[in-house]
Amino acid sequence: MVIVRLTGGLGNQMFQYAAGRALADRLGAELLLDTRAFKHALAFQAYTRRSYALAPFSLRARLASPADLKNWPLWVVEVGMRLGFVRPLFRRWHFESAITYDPIMATVQEPVCLVGYWQSERYFIDVADRIRADFTLRQPLAGANAGLLALARSDRSVGLHVRRGDFLSLNDAAQVHGQCSVDYYRRAIALLRERCPGCRFLVFSDDPQWARAELPLDASAVFVTGNDPSPELDLALMSACKHHIIANSSFSWWAGWLGYSPEQIVIAPAPWYASPNLDARDLAVSRWQYISRV
């Protein structure tokens, strides 16, 4: 049995699921999803309050029940997250030791509970096709989104994501992540137009007014709105685009990663984090083009 603790928004939960699923596949084990963090006070400090977001996807896992978790107490998570030196005492738990790739994951055995973010494709690259299949929607896009999907699948579509929101309004998030500048987007748009003449942009943002006012786009650009309560719909549309300009967010990362094709162009910001103390080398995807975010 592999249990993975889910925290954060949709993009973070996807990384956690993918790492847990890849480990469970290696071990031939069942994967259980621990969603207690969304009801636990620790999860709400300094960050945007989140809820379980993976239900719309075709996952190979089930939600852990209270009976499943009776021998996996939350106090271990609290102590392990606060006091790293005690983690070896909790032998059935595997805590992420840093934001870079953890090679110990290749030797982890069951039963185990994973606690961390696991933000690197290195954890699941060997089962990439399976993970992409897991993140297909259980229900097809309908209504206006079905029409947008046809546009996204056209030959010269570009999914462009602007993340502002809590990266701007919450001090902790601003210090860790920060904003991609408007100059980053202007350079990225110019690069895409140079490499893909006649491309058409589909713009996804938590601040569409800012995007409309600041981005140098023509009248052919489509600003996708109305899916705020269901971010998986925007993710499905973004990932269906042929090319991508992404923000420094895990949600954005997954749009680029799920949309892989040999011809795909992905332009991504560097450095990924605003904080100089954070190392994003294992979050980076080698086939993407990174340009300055300032």
NUDORO-610529 format. One line per 5 residues: their letters; for each residue x, y, z of C-alpha. Coordinates in steps of 0.05 Angstrom, whole numbers. Layout:
<marros>
a	X:Y:Z  ...
</marros>
This chain:
<marros>
mvivr	0:0:0  24:69:-19  -9:130:13  5:199:-14  -13:262:26
ltggl	-47:313:-18  -39:388:-5  -43:453:-44  -80:469:-107  -94:427:-169
gnqmf	-23:430:-197  9:409:-131  -40:352:-122  -24:327:-191  50:323:-175
qyaag	35:286:-111  -11:237:-146  39:225:-203  96:210:-156  53:164:-114
ralad	24:130:-174  92:117:-205  117:87:-139  55:44:-132  64:20:-204
rlgae	136:0:-189  115:-38:-127  51:-67:-155  14:-34:-97  -52:0:-86
llldt	-50:77:-83  -91:114:-31  -101:189:-29  -98:223:39  -140:286:37
rafkh	-138:304:111  -95:366:98  -155:401:68  -191:398:135  -130:408:179
alafq	-112:477:207  -38:471:189  -54:471:115  -88:539:119  -31:581:148
aytrr	0:631:99  -29:598:37  -94:599:-2  -144:550:26  -153:491:-21
syala	-197:430:-29  -190:362:-62  -187:375:-137  -171:308:-171  -242:279:-173
pfslr	-255:298:-246  -196:256:-271  -190:183:-291  -145:164:-232  -121:95:-213
arlas	-129:107:-139  -181:114:-84  -191:162:-27  -164:135:38  -218:122:90
padlk	-211:135:165  -201:60:174  -144:61:123  -111:118:161  -120:97:233
nwplw	-47:75:238  -22:138:201  -33:194:252  -30:267:233  17:283:291
vvevg	72:247:253  63:295:195  66:355:242  128:332:278  163:308:215
mrlgf	150:373:178  175:416:236  233:373:260  270:341:202  320:305:247
vrplf	266:260:275  241:235:208  285:171:208  245:149:270  182:144:227
rrwhf	204:87:183  138:77:146  135:151:126  177:182:72  185:258:77
esait	211:299:19  279:323:41  287:381:-9  252:409:-70  303:376:-115
ydpim	295:303:-138  300:253:-82  337:190:-107  316:151:-46  246:147:-76
atvqe	274:94:-124  286:48:-65  224:62:-22  183:0:-4  111:-8:19
pvclv	74:5:63  92:78:60  61:147:65  92:201:22  94:272:50
gywqs	119:326:3  109:362:-63  150:317:-109  155:369:-164  198:336:-217
eryfi	180:293:-276  238:248:-256  192:214:-206  144:191:-261  178:198:-328
dvadr	182:122:-336  106:118:-335  93:185:-370  40:157:-418  2:126:-360
iradf	3:190:-320  -22:230:-380  -79:180:-387  -95:186:-313  -104:261:-321
tlrqp	-156:256:-376  -225:281:-355  -277:229:-337  -330:272:-371  -319:305:-439
lagan	-318:380:-446  -387:408:-462  -420:473:-485  -374:531:-498  -314:490:-474
aglla	-326:439:-529  -320:494:-581  -257:521:-548  -228:451:-548  -234:448:-624
larsd	-197:515:-628  -144:491:-579  -131:430:-622  -119:471:-684  -50:470:-715
rsvgl	-24:538:-692  -57:546:-624  -18:573:-565  -41:566:-493  -17:626:-453
hvrrg	-23:626:-378  -18:687:-332  -16:672:-257  -26:731:-211  -77:723:-154
dflsl	-44:696:-91  26:703:-121  12:778:-115  -34:783:-55  -3:735:-5
ndaaq	64:756:22  93:686:31  72:665:-39  100:730:-68  167:718:-35
vhgqc	172:646:-58  142:651:-127  135:724:-148  107:748:-213  128:739:-285
svdyy	136:808:-314  98:835:-373  165:838:-409  170:763:-401  104:754:-436
rraia	121:804:-490  186:767:-506  152:699:-504  96:722:-550  147:750:-600
llrer	186:684:-598  124:643:-612  103:688:-669  173:682:-699  174:606:-694
cpgcr	100:595:-710  75:649:-758  1:659:-756  -7:628:-687  -70:642:-647
flvfs	-69:653:-572  -117:625:-521  -106:663:-457  -120:634:-388  -112:678:-326
ddpqw	-138:691:-256  -133:764:-275  -162:770:-346  -170:845:-342  -95:853:-331
arael	-80:805:-387  -125:841:-436  -94:908:-418  -21:888:-417  -8:832:-468
pldas	9:852:-540  -44:808:-573  -88:822:-633  -163:813:-641  -155:739:-657
avfvt	-135:723:-585  -187:687:-544  -191:701:-469  -220:640:-436  -265:656:-377
gndps	-321:624:-338  -285:562:-312  -262:590:-245  -300:539:-203  -271:482:-245
peldl	-197:493:-259  -191:424:-290  -231:451:-350  -180:505:-363  -125:454:-354
almsa	-156:408:-406  -163:466:-455  -92:492:-443  -60:424:-450  -97:412:-515
ckhhi	-62:472:-547  -4:457:-594  45:505:-561  50:539:-493  73:601:-456
ianss	71:583:-383  75:620:-317  117:598:-257  61:556:-227  51:481:-221
fswwa	-17:488:-256  18:520:-315  73:467:-314  22:412:-321  -11:445:-381
gwlgy	56:445:-417  74:374:-395  7:342:-412  7:376:-480  72:342:-503
speqi	83:328:-576  148:324:-616  130:391:-649  110:427:-585  142:493:-565
viapa	140:511:-492  167:577:-467  177:579:-392  204:631:-342  272:630:-309
pwyas	286:632:-253  224:593:-233  224:618:-161  232:689:-136  270:664:-75
pnlda	344:654:-90  346:598:-38  302:551:-79  331:505:-132  285:489:-190
rdlav	334:448:-232  294:383:-225  228:418:-239  256:442:-305  239:403:-369
srwqy	299:398:-415  259:404:-480  228:471:-459  257:539:-475  270:582:-414
isrv	275:657:-418  282:712:-365  219:725:-326  239:797:-308
</marros>
